[in-house]
């Protein structure tokens, strides 16, 4: 459990294994011609502060990308590395997530370079969605994000999945 401290303008900091504040909300962004993603100002300070400047970008098996402050990625990385490479299902996930993990540092304008291999994996084109997931962000193609919203609507129509049965909206 992390220690919560109010710091600087952002109010976010990674302390003792926890993130003060949460990344939430979805925002539509444009990749520039060089494949750079401008991190929205409302998240930039918090993300850089929480990561001490170092971010980890990797692929998710659902065909999106994950963007973590480096300290938030570390326990996930450690857990993935413990998985046996002899189990074909576990090894495939390990290969996707570890094999595509890249440490990145935003440039002075707050842009993050998304490598061509990661853009191809997640089918990212001009318009992408950056979706706050608490401790990290998911980055989706426009069509991938629409599919996720459609899937959520279908799931809700069938009833809430396990773990959300008591959710009141």
SVG drawing of the C-alpha trace seen along z (x, -y; Angstrom):
<svg xmlns="http://www.w3.org/2000/svg" viewBox="-30 -24 44 51">
<polyline fill="none" stroke="black" stroke-width="0.4" points="0.0,0.0 1.4,-3.4 1.9,-6.4 -0.1,-9.4 1.7,-12.8 0.5,-16.0 3.3,-17.2 3.8,-20.0 1.2,-21.1 0.2,-17.6 -0.7,-16.2 0.5,-12.8 3.6,-10.8 4.5,-7.1 5.4,-6.5 6.1,-3.1 4.5,-1.1 1.3,-3.1 0.1,-6.0 -1.5,-9.0 -4.4,-10.0 -5.7,-7.9 -5.5,-8.1 -9.1,-8.1 -11.0,-9.2 -10.7,-8.6 -9.3,-11.2 -9.0,-11.2 -5.5,-12.1 -3.7,-12.3 -0.4,-10.6 1.9,-13.0 3.7,-12.0 6.7,-10.6 4.4,-8.4 4.5,-10.6 1.7,-10.9 1.2,-14.2 0.4,-13.3 -2.6,-15.5 -1.6,-18.4 -4.1,-17.2 -2.1,-13.9 1.4,-15.0 2.7,-16.4 1.1,-13.5 2.5,-10.8 6.0,-12.3 6.0,-12.9 4.8,-9.4 7.4,-7.9 10.3,-10.1 10.5,-10.8 10.6,-7.1 7.6,-5.5 7.1,-1.9 5.1,-1.3 4.2,2.3 1.7,4.4 -1.4,6.0 -2.8,9.3 -6.1,7.5 -4.3,5.5 -3.9,2.2 -0.9,0.7 -0.2,0.1 1.5,-3.0 2.8,-2.7 4.9,-4.9 8.1,-2.8 7.5,-2.2 3.9,-0.9 5.2,1.4 7.9,3.0 5.7,5.3 3.7,6.4 7.0,7.0 8.3,9.1 5.1,11.2 5.2,11.8 8.9,12.9 8.0,15.5 5.7,17.3 7.0,20.5 8.1,20.4 7.2,24.1 3.5,23.4 2.6,22.3 -0.3,20.1 1.6,18.3 4.7,18.0 2.7,16.4 1.5,13.6 5.0,13.2 6.4,12.9 3.9,10.2 4.2,8.1 7.9,8.5 9.0,8.7 7.3,5.4 8.1,3.5 10.1,0.3 11.3,-2.3 10.5,-5.8 11.0,-9.3 8.7,-12.1 10.4,-14.8 10.4,-18.5 7.0,-19.0 5.5,-16.1 5.3,-13.8 6.0,-10.1 7.4,-8.2 5.4,-5.1 7.6,-2.6 6.5,-1.5 6.3,2.1 3.9,1.2 1.8,-1.0 1.5,1.9 0.6,4.4 -2.2,2.2 -3.2,1.0 -2.7,-2.6 -3.3,-5.1 -3.9,-8.9 -6.6,-8.9 -6.0,-7.0 -7.6,-6.9 -5.7,-7.2 -7.8,-5.6 -7.0,-6.0 -7.2,-2.7 -6.1,-3.9 -2.4,-3.2 -1.8,-3.2 -3.2,-4.0 -4.4,-1.9 -3.9,-3.2 -6.4,-2.0 -6.9,-2.5 -10.1,-4.3 -11.8,-1.1 -10.4,0.9 -11.8,-1.6 -15.2,-1.5 -15.2,2.3 -14.5,2.1 -17.4,-0.2 -19.7,2.0 -18.5,5.1 -19.2,3.3 -22.7,2.5 -23.3,6.2 -21.9,7.3 -24.1,4.9 -27.2,6.1 -26.4,9.7 -25.8,8.7 -22.7,7.7 -19.7,10.0 -18.2,11.4 -16.8,8.9 -19.2,6.2 -22.4,7.8 -22.9,5.3 -22.0,2.2 -24.6,-0.5 -24.5,-3.3"/>
</svg>
